[in-house]
Amino acid sequence: MLSEDERFQLTDLDHSDPDYLKSIQEEGLGVVLIDLNLPERLALELTQYVRERVPAAKVILLAQAQALLSRGPAEDRLVECLAAGAHGCVLEESSLQELQSAIQKVVAGERYYSSEIIPSMCHRLVESARASSWRERVKSVELTPRELQVVSLVADGLSNKQIAKRLSLSLYTVKNHVHNLVEKLQVENRFKAVEYARQRGWLERLKVTGSTGTGS
């Protein structure tokens, strides 16, 4: 359909052709349309290749609305491609006129996103800002040896009662430790505390030292 528009000259790229990357450079393309739903991480690899090898070319991603707006793997791929330098994203369900407009806008130096995508992108932006703020607040936090023992046992799937028995503590004391963990790390629950402890490498450190047994 685009080939019928005299403003565009099209080149087909077949990613199953071993020389298709070479053709991207040789053709001197102004805009590369990339299917976000390509297998594995090919959409990201293509975006990176175009931005590195043909920096003058613009990249527009084509995405399926249902897959993208469900906030699953497709949304993650979109964020990765945008971070790699893609200039916009158009839903496959959009009209040809919208696609034509998107191409013209990115050629003119603008960014373009189908309007349905923007709320989802704003949601990801807010989540990213919150995560960054949280990491900044808690990056200097350190747990006490006892708190490390408790979070390690929570990671092993033990209940408060089982942890109390393992560490020879009262149930009240264990509950207090768990509460302090959640408060100190500013997370929603004990499981989020475990997740963060893994990210910081605390649980691996405990396995090396073997300090999850009984103690003072």
C-alpha positions as CSV (number, residue, x, y, z in Angstrom):
1,M,0.0,0.0,0.0
2,L,2.9,2.4,0.8
3,S,4.4,1.6,-2.6
4,E,1.4,3.3,-4.3
5,D,2.4,6.6,-2.6
6,E,4.9,8.4,-4.8
7,R,6.5,10.0,-1.7
8,F,7.9,6.6,-0.6
9,Q,10.4,4.2,-2.2
10,L,10.2,0.8,-0.5
11,T,12.8,-1.9,0.1
12,D,11.8,-5.3,1.5
13,L,14.0,-6.8,4.2
14,D,13.8,-10.5,4.9
15,H,15.5,-11.3,8.2
16,S,15.8,-15.0,7.1
17,D,18.2,-13.8,4.4
18,P,21.8,-13.9,5.8
19,D,22.7,-10.7,3.9
20,Y,19.8,-8.6,5.0
21,L,21.8,-6.5,7.5
22,K,24.3,-5.7,4.7
23,S,21.4,-4.5,2.5
24,I,20.3,-2.0,5.3
25,Q,23.6,-0.2,5.0
26,E,23.8,-0.5,1.2
27,E,20.3,0.8,0.5
28,G,20.8,4.1,2.4
29,L,17.4,3.7,4.0
30,G,15.8,6.8,5.5
31,V,13.3,4.9,7.7
32,V,13.3,1.3,8.8
33,L,10.0,-0.3,9.9
34,I,10.5,-3.1,12.4
35,D,8.0,-5.6,13.6
36,L,8.2,-5.6,17.4
37,N,6.9,-9.2,17.4
38,L,9.9,-10.6,15.6
39,P,11.2,-13.8,17.3
40,E,13.6,-13.7,20.3
41,R,15.2,-10.3,20.7
42,L,15.5,-9.6,16.9
43,A,13.6,-6.3,17.1
44,L,16.0,-5.0,19.6
45,E,19.0,-6.2,17.8
46,L,17.8,-4.7,14.5
47,T,17.1,-1.4,16.3
48,Q,20.6,-1.3,17.7
49,Y,22.2,-2.3,14.4
50,V,20.4,0.5,12.5
51,R,21.2,3.1,15.1
52,E,24.9,2.1,15.2
53,R,25.5,1.4,11.6
54,V,23.1,3.7,9.8
55,P,22.7,6.6,12.3
56,A,20.9,8.8,9.8
57,A,18.1,6.3,9.4
58,K,15.0,6.5,11.6
59,V,13.4,3.4,13.3
60,I,9.6,3.0,13.6
61,L,8.3,0.0,15.5
62,L,5.1,-1.8,14.5
63,A,3.2,-3.4,17.4
64,Q,0.1,-5.4,18.0
65,A,-2.3,-3.5,20.2
66,Q,-3.5,-6.4,22.3
67,A,0.0,-7.6,23.0
68,L,1.4,-4.2,23.8
69,L,-1.4,-2.8,25.9
70,S,-1.5,-5.9,28.1
71,R,1.7,-4.7,29.8
72,G,3.6,-8.0,29.2
73,P,6.7,-9.0,27.3
74,A,5.7,-6.8,24.2
75,E,5.8,-3.7,26.4
76,D,9.2,-4.7,27.8
77,R,10.5,-5.1,24.2
78,L,9.1,-1.7,23.3
79,V,10.8,0.0,26.2
80,E,14.1,-1.7,25.3
81,C,13.9,-0.7,21.6
82,L,13.0,2.9,22.5
83,A,16.0,3.0,24.9
84,A,18.1,1.7,22.0
85,G,17.1,4.7,19.9
86,A,13.9,3.9,18.1
87,H,12.0,7.0,17.0
88,G,8.4,5.8,17.5
89,C,5.8,3.1,17.5
90,V,2.7,2.6,15.5
91,L,0.0,0.0,16.2
92,E,-0.6,-2.5,13.5
93,E,-4.3,-1.8,13.8
94,S,-3.7,1.9,12.9
95,S,-4.8,3.3,9.5
96,L,-2.4,3.6,6.6
97,Q,-2.8,7.4,6.9
98,E,-1.5,7.3,10.5
99,L,1.5,5.2,9.4
100,Q,2.2,7.7,6.6
101,S,2.0,10.6,9.1
102,A,4.3,8.8,11.5
103,I,6.9,8.3,8.7
104,Q,6.8,11.9,7.7
105,K,7.1,13.1,11.3
106,V,10.1,11.0,12.2
107,V,11.8,12.0,9.0
108,A,11.2,15.6,10.0
109,G,13.0,14.9,13.3
110,E,10.0,14.3,15.5
111,R,9.0,11.3,17.6
112,Y,5.7,9.5,17.0
113,Y,3.6,7.1,19.1
114,S,0.1,5.9,18.4
115,S,-2.2,7.7,21.0
116,E,-3.3,4.4,22.5
117,I,0.3,3.7,23.6
118,I,0.9,6.9,25.5
119,P,-1.0,6.0,28.8
120,S,1.0,2.7,29.0
121,M,4.3,4.5,28.4
122,C,3.4,7.1,31.1
123,H,2.7,4.2,33.5
124,R,6.1,2.7,32.8
125,L,7.7,6.1,33.3
126,V,6.1,6.6,36.7
127,E,7.0,3.0,37.8
128,S,10.6,3.6,36.7
129,A,10.8,6.9,38.6
130,R,9.4,5.3,41.8
131,A,11.8,2.4,41.5
132,S,14.7,4.8,41.1
133,S,13.6,6.8,44.1
134,W,13.2,3.7,46.2
135,R,16.7,2.4,45.2
136,E,18.2,5.7,46.1
137,R,16.5,5.7,49.6
138,V,17.4,2.2,50.6
139,K,20.8,1.7,48.9
140,S,22.7,2.6,52.1
141,V,20.5,0.4,54.3
142,E,22.2,-2.5,55.9
143,L,20.5,-5.3,57.9
144,T,21.6,-6.6,61.3
145,P,23.0,-10.2,61.4
146,R,19.7,-11.3,63.0
147,E,17.6,-9.6,60.3
148,L,19.7,-11.3,57.6
149,Q,19.0,-14.7,59.3
150,V,15.3,-14.0,59.3
151,V,15.1,-12.8,55.7
152,S,17.1,-15.8,54.6
153,L,14.7,-18.2,56.4
154,V,11.8,-16.4,54.9
155,A,13.4,-17.0,51.5
156,D,13.6,-20.7,52.3
157,G,9.8,-20.7,52.7
158,L,9.6,-20.9,56.5
159,S,6.7,-19.4,58.4
160,N,7.2,-17.1,61.4
161,K,6.5,-20.0,63.7
162,Q,9.1,-22.2,62.0
163,I,11.7,-19.4,62.1
164,A,11.1,-18.8,65.8
165,K,11.7,-22.5,66.4
166,R,14.8,-22.6,64.2
167,L,16.4,-19.5,65.9
168,S,15.1,-20.3,69.4
169,L,13.2,-17.0,69.5
170,S,9.7,-16.1,70.6
171,L,7.1,-15.8,67.8
172,Y,6.6,-12.1,68.8
173,T,10.3,-11.4,68.3
174,V,10.3,-13.0,64.8
175,K,7.2,-11.0,63.8
176,N,9.0,-7.9,65.0
177,H,12.0,-8.7,62.9
178,V,9.9,-9.2,59.9
179,H,8.0,-6.0,60.5
180,N,11.3,-4.1,60.9
181,L,12.6,-5.7,57.6
182,V,9.6,-4.4,55.7
183,E,9.8,-1.0,57.2
184,K,13.6,-0.6,56.8
185,L,13.6,-1.7,53.2
186,Q,10.3,0.3,52.4
187,V,8.7,-2.7,50.7
188,E,5.2,-4.0,50.6
189,N,5.7,-7.3,52.3
190,R,8.1,-10.0,53.4
191,F,8.4,-11.5,49.9
192,K,9.5,-8.1,48.5
193,A,12.1,-7.9,51.2
194,V,13.4,-11.3,50.1
195,E,13.5,-10.1,46.5
196,Y,15.5,-7.1,47.5
197,A,17.9,-9.1,49.7
198,R,18.6,-11.3,46.6
199,Q,19.3,-8.2,44.5
200,R,21.8,-6.9,47.1
201,G,23.5,-10.3,47.3
202,W,22.8,-10.7,51.0
203,L,21.4,-14.2,50.7
204,E,24.5,-15.4,48.8
205,R,26.7,-13.9,51.5
206,L,24.8,-15.8,54.2
207,K,25.3,-19.1,52.3
208,V,29.0,-18.5,52.1
209,T,29.3,-17.7,55.8
210,G,26.8,-20.3,56.9
211,S,25.2,-17.9,59.4
212,T,21.5,-18.9,59.2
213,G,21.5,-21.2,62.1
214,T,20.9,-20.3,65.8
215,G,22.7,-17.4,67.4
216,S,22.3,-14.6,69.8
